[in-house]
Amino acid sequence: MAGLMPVNNEAVMFFEGAEVDKEILYSEFEAILDGFINFEAYAGRELRAAFVQISPQLKIQGLVFFLIGFDADGKVLPNWNIPLHHLVDHAESGPDLGAGPVRMACRSSCPVEWYREQLWNPEMKGEHATFAVLKGALERNRLGLVRQKAEPAPKSAPEESLAPAPAPAPAQASASAVVIDNSAEVLAAAQARYRKQLEALEREHELGLKTQADRLKRQLELLQADYTDRLNEQDRNYEALRAKLLKSRRKELALRELVDSHEQRFKKIQELYESSLRKGSEEHSSQLEVLRQQFESDLRQRLAAQAEELNERISMHEVELHYRDEQMGRLRQELAQLRRENQMLTQSEAGQILKRMTDSGITFVAYHPGIEHLVLAPAEITDYVKDPIAFVAERCGVAEDHYREWLMHYRLPVCRASDERGECCGQPVQKVLKPQFFRAGDSDRCDQHRRVPAVDAEVSQES
C-alpha cells in the first residue's frame, strides 16, 4: 500500500435527532438517487443528512449539511436536486476538525443563494454538537474505510535550526549570535502556530454567529407569521361581529317600522269599526259582509294563481337542473379526457427532454418578489407557465388576490386610501417584504387612514 496514492473518500450520513442513524458511501447514495435502492425505513419523511469528504487518514475535509425527502415507497422525491460537489468546492472555510479548516456549506453559509432553504445548520455547542457526532462516527468507522498513515512532514527551518550543533563554536561572540537567531526562529514558529489556532477559533466563532443569526431570523419570521395570523383572525372575528351588529340594528329598525305601521293600521281599523258601530245600520253591515266575501274570493283567486305560477317555476327549475346535471356529466368526462391527454403529453418527448436537461444538471429558476429564487421541478413547469402569479401565490401560502394586492404595495409602498373626491393619499408607508405578513387596509395605509370601527355611523347612514 506504500506505493499507492492516497484517495479521498466520500460518504453520506443520515441523522435521526442529534445522532447519526445511517452511514453509506457516496456511490451507494448515487444508486439511491437513480432509483435502484429504496429506503423503506425513511418512507414519507424528510431527513437531515451530511455529505462528508474524508481524507485517507479518516479526517473530515469537506461538509454539506442538506435536507432530503422520500416518498411513500422510500424513493427520493423527484424534485430533489442539490449539487453537493459544487457546493463543497465553493464553500467557505469552517473549523479545523483534524485535517485543517474544512470546506463547509450550510444554511447560514451557502455559496449558492437559492439552495439555502434546502440546507440546515449544525449544532455548534452542547453534548450533541454536530461536529463531535461526525468525528465520533468516523472513529467508529462503520463504513470500513482503510486508514492510511500520514507521511512524515519535512523538517522546517526552525526545527532544523533547533537541532544540536555537532561542535561548539570557537568564539564566544558567534555562539551568542546562534542562540539569539534560534530564539527568534522559535518565537516566529510559535507565533505562526498560535496565529493558525486563532484563525481556526475565529472561523468557528463566525460560523456559530451565522448559525445563531439564521436561527433567530427564522424564529422572528415564525413570530411574525403567528402575529399576522392572529391579527387576521381578529379582523375576521371583528368583521363577523360587526356584520352581526349591523344585521341586528337593521332588524331592529325594520321591526320598529313594522310596529309603527301595525299601530297605525290598528288605529285606522279601530276608528272604522267604531264609526260603523255608531252608524248601526243594516245597510252598512251588509256592505261590510259583501266586501268581506269579495275580499275572501279575491284572496283565494290570487293564492291559486300564485300557487300555479310557483308550480310552473318549480317544474322549469327541475328541467333546468336535469339538463345542468347532464351537461356537468359531459364536462366531467371531457375534463377527465383532457387530463389523460395532458398526462400523456407530459410523459411524451417534451417531458423526456426536460428530464434529460434536469439530469444534465440544468436547474430551472424563476425570480418573483416575495419568494425570490424559485427552483422549478420538471413536473411543475407546466403549472408555472400556465399561471405564474397563481403558482407563486400558492408557494407563498396566500391567495392570488392577496398576492396581487401585496405586489402593488411592494412595487409602490404608499397609502392607498381615497378621499371623497377619489384622490389617493399617496403618503409613503413601510414596505412589507413578504406577502404572508401583508394585511390589506392596514399595511397599505398610513397612521391617519388605518381602519377605525364605525358601526354606528354606517347604521345611521343606512337608516
Buried (B, 14 or more C-beta within 10 A) or exposed (E): EEEEEEEEBBBBBBBEEEEBBBBBBBEBBBEBEEEEBBBEEBEEEEBBBBBBBBBBBBBBBBBBBBBBBBBEEBBBEEEBBBBBEBBBEEBBBBBBBEBEBBBBBBBBBBBBEBBBBBBBBBBBEEEEBBBBBBBEBBEEEEBEBEEBEEEEEEEEEBEEBEEEEEEEEEEEEEEEEEEEEBEEBBEEBEEEEEEEEEEBEEBBEBBBEBBEEBEEEEEEEEEBBEEBEEEEEEBEEEEEEBEEBBEEBEEEEEEEEEEEEEEEEEEEEEEEEEEBEEEEEEEEEEEEEEEEEEEEEEEEEEEEEEEEEEEEEEEEEEEEEEEEEEEEEEEEEEEEEEEEEEEEEBEEEEBEEBBEEBEEEEBBEBEBBBBEBBBBBBEBBBEBEEEEEBBBBBBBEBEBEBBBBBBEBBEEBBBBBEEEEEEEBEBEBEBBEBBBBBBBEBBBBBEEBEEEEEEEEBBEEEE
